């Protein structure tokens, strides 16, 4: 999560709902499979270092740890303390999974180096960000930063929810809009000058487009009735 959505009200909002979000993240049909696919798209090897930007309650961290093995390093970054506490509780059995508080758009690289025993200028092999870029003021800029962090031949993987483009999209998108409104503080507004689901679409399009521009090898998938878009890329030299 980014400081751009980290006002006190947003912190309270996401902190209050941390347990519910964790339940949804782990039990929604199709989402556990998606998390496995996202971890696989990072193309990790045993001993690698992977950073998850906006790790939330830590639902992806065990999947990443399985990929890097006991000799690798998994680092989760998020901004909301109650969410991070949940992530720490759920990954406490792993001594090579570290959860740190920080901004996904400006991660605490000194802390990452310390906890991961890693030269972050060259040692991060992959960055994963799921359901994060829609919260950021400049999603494409954040993707650029993550690509620079992993460097050439590293991998960046994005998974985000946006309106479905499938033939059966209208009822799916109606439900999607309601979910976006209810999960975006404040939740009591009935009318918006800029509809939250449309704003979310624009941010996600910008982030995934920038990753495709920066990558030499790209994989695109859709999941959960076409609502979730997964893009993974091996970063090219600039």
C-alpha positions in Angstrom: 0.0 0.0 0.0 1.2 3.5 -0.8 1.4 6.6 1.3 -0.9 8.2 -1.3 -3.8 6.2 0.4 -2.3 6.2 3.8 -4.2 9.1 5.5 -5.3 8.3 9.0 -8.8 7.5 7.8 -7.5 5.0 5.2 -5.2 3.4 7.7 -8.1 2.9 10.1 -10.3 1.6 7.3 -7.9 -1.0 6.0 -6.8 -1.9 9.5 -10.3 -2.4 10.7 -11.1 -4.8 7.9 -7.8 -6.6 7.9 -9.2 -9.9 9.1 -12.1 -9.8 6.6 -9.7 -9.0 3.7 -7.5 -11.9 4.8 -10.5 -14.2 4.7 -11.5 -13.0 1.3 -7.9 -13.2 0.0 -7.5 -16.8 1.1 -11.0 -18.3 0.6 -12.5 -16.6 -2.5 -12.9 -19.3 -5.2 -10.1 -18.9 -7.8 -8.0 -16.5 -5.8 -5.6 -19.2 -4.2 -4.9 -20.5 -7.7 -4.3 -17.0 -8.9 -1.7 -16.4 -6.2 0.0 -19.6 -7.2 0.1 -18.4 -10.8 1.5 -15.0 -9.7 4.3 -16.6 -7.8 5.1 -18.9 -10.7 5.2 -15.9 -13.0 8.0 -14.4 -10.9 10.2 -17.2 -12.4 12.0 -17.6 -9.1 14.8 -20.1 -8.4 15.8 -21.6 -5.0 18.0 -19.0 -3.2 16.4 -16.0 -5.0 15.2 -12.8 -3.3 11.7 -11.6 -4.0 10.0 -8.4 -2.8 6.2 -8.1 -2.6 5.1 -4.5 -2.8 1.8 -4.0 -0.8 1.9 -7.5 0.8 -1.3 -6.8 2.8 -2.1 -9.6 5.2 0.6 -11.8 3.6 -1.5 -14.2 1.5 1.1 -14.4 -1.2 4.1 -14.8 1.0 3.9 -18.6 1.5 3.6 -19.1 -2.2 6.8 -17.0 -2.8 8.6 -18.8 0.0 7.8 -22.2 -1.6 9.5 -20.9 -4.8 12.7 -19.6 -3.3 13.1 -22.4 -0.7 14.7 -22.2 2.7 17.9 -20.5 1.3 16.0 -17.7 -0.5 14.5 -14.5 0.9 11.0 -13.2 0.8 10.3 -9.6 1.8 6.8 -8.1 2.1 6.3 -4.3 2.2 3.1 -2.6 3.3 2.1 0.7 5.0 -0.8 -0.3 7.3 0.3 -1.5 10.7 -2.8 -3.8 11.5 -2.4 -5.4 8.2 1.3 -6.0 8.7 0.7 -7.5 12.1 -1.6 -10.0 10.5 1.0 -10.8 7.9 3.7 -11.3 10.6 1.4 -13.7 12.5 0.6 -15.7 9.4 4.3 -16.1 8.4 6.0 -16.4 11.8 7.0 -20.0 11.1 9.3 -19.0 8.3 12.7 -17.5 9.3 13.4 -16.3 5.7 10.1 -14.3 5.3 10.4 -10.7 6.5 7.6 -8.1 6.7 8.5 -4.5 6.9 6.5 -1.2 7.0 7.1 1.1 4.1 5.6 2.7 1.0 5.4 0.5 -2.1 6.3 3.6 -4.2 9.4 4.2 -2.2 10.4 1.0 -0.3 12.8 1.2 2.5 15.8 -0.2 0.6 18.1 0.0 3.6 15.7 -2.2 5.6 15.4 -4.6 2.7 19.1 -5.0 2.5 19.4 -5.6 6.3 16.6 -8.2 6.6 17.4 -9.9 3.3 21.2 -9.8 3.6 20.9 -8.5 0.0 22.6 -5.8 -2.1 19.3 -4.3 -3.2 21.0 -2.5 -6.1 21.5 -5.9 -7.8 20.2 -8.6 -5.6 16.4 -8.5 -5.9 15.4 -11.1 -8.5 11.7 -10.3 -8.7 9.0 -7.9 -7.6 5.4 -8.9 -7.1 2.5 -6.5 -6.7 -1.1 -7.8 -6.4 -4.1 -5.5 -6.2 -1.8 -2.6 -5.4 -1.4 -0.3 -8.4 -4.9 1.0 -8.3 -4.1 2.6 -4.9 -1.2 4.6 -6.3 -1.1 8.2 -7.6 1.3 7.3 -10.4 1.1 3.6 -11.2 3.3 3.7 -14.2 6.0 5.5 -12.3 5.9 2.9 -9.6 6.2 0.1 -12.2 9.3 1.9 -13.6 10.8 2.0 -10.1 10.2 -1.7 -9.6 11.7 -2.6 -13.0 14.8 -0.5 -12.1 15.0 -2.4 -8.7 15.2 -5.8 -10.3 17.2 -4.6 -13.3 17.7 -6.4 -16.7 16.6 -10.0 -16.7 14.8 -9.6 -13.4 11.0 -10.1 -13.2 8.1 -7.9 -12.3 4.6 -9.4 -11.9 1.3 -7.4 -11.6 -2.1 -8.9 -10.7 -5.0 -6.5 -10.5 -8.8 -6.4 -10.7 -10.5 -4.3 -13.4 -13.7 -4.5 -15.4 -14.1 -7.7 -17.4 -14.0 -7.7 -21.2 -15.7 -11.1 -21.6 -19.0 -11.6 -23.4 -20.8 -12.0 -20.1 -19.2 -8.9 -18.6 -22.3 -6.7 -17.8 -23.5 -8.5 -14.7 -19.9 -9.3 -13.6 -18.9 -5.6 -13.9 -22.0 -4.5 -12.0 -20.9 -6.6 -9.1 -17.3 -5.4 -9.5 -18.4 -1.7 -9.4 -20.2 -2.4 -6.1 -17.2 -4.1 -4.6 -14.9 -1.2 -5.6 -17.2 1.4 -4.1 -17.5 -0.5 -0.8 -13.8 -1.1 -0.6 -12.7 2.5 -1.3 -12.9 4.9 1.7 -15.2 6.8 2.2 -17.8 4.2 1.4 -21.0 6.1 1.9 -21.0 8.2 -1.3 -23.7 7.5 -3.9 -22.5 9.7 -6.7 -18.9 10.4 -7.9 -17.5 13.0 -10.3 -15.0 10.3 -11.3 -16.4 6.8 -10.8 -14.0 4.7 -8.6 -14.2 1.7 -10.9 -13.4 3.8 -14.0 -10.5 5.5 -12.2 -9.2 2.1 -11.1 -9.4 0.8 -14.7 -7.3 3.7 -15.9 -4.6 3.2 -13.3 -4.4 -0.5 -14.0 -4.2 0.0 -17.7 -1.4 2.4 -17.2 0.6 0.1 -14.9 0.3 -3.0 -17.1 1.0 -1.1 -20.2 4.2 0.3 -18.7 5.3 -3.2 -17.7 4.8 -4.4 -21.2 6.9 -1.5 -22.5 9.7 -2.3 -20.1 9.7 -6.1 -20.6 11.5 -8.3 -23.2 9.4 -11.4 -22.4 5.7 -10.9 -21.4 3.0 -13.2 -20.2 -0.6 -12.1 -19.9 -3.5 -14.0 -18.3 -7.0 -13.3 -17.1 -8.8 -15.0 -14.1 -12.0 -14.9 -12.1 -14.5 -14.2 -14.8 -12.0 -12.0 -16.7 -11.9 -9.5 -13.8 -8.3 -10.2 -12.7 -5.5 -9.4 -15.0 -2.1 -11.0 -14.5 0.9 -9.6 -16.3 4.5 -10.9 -15.8 7.5 -9.6 -17.6 11.3 -10.2 -17.8 12.8 -6.7 -17.7 14.8 -5.6 -20.8 17.9 -3.5 -20.8 17.2 0.2 -21.4 
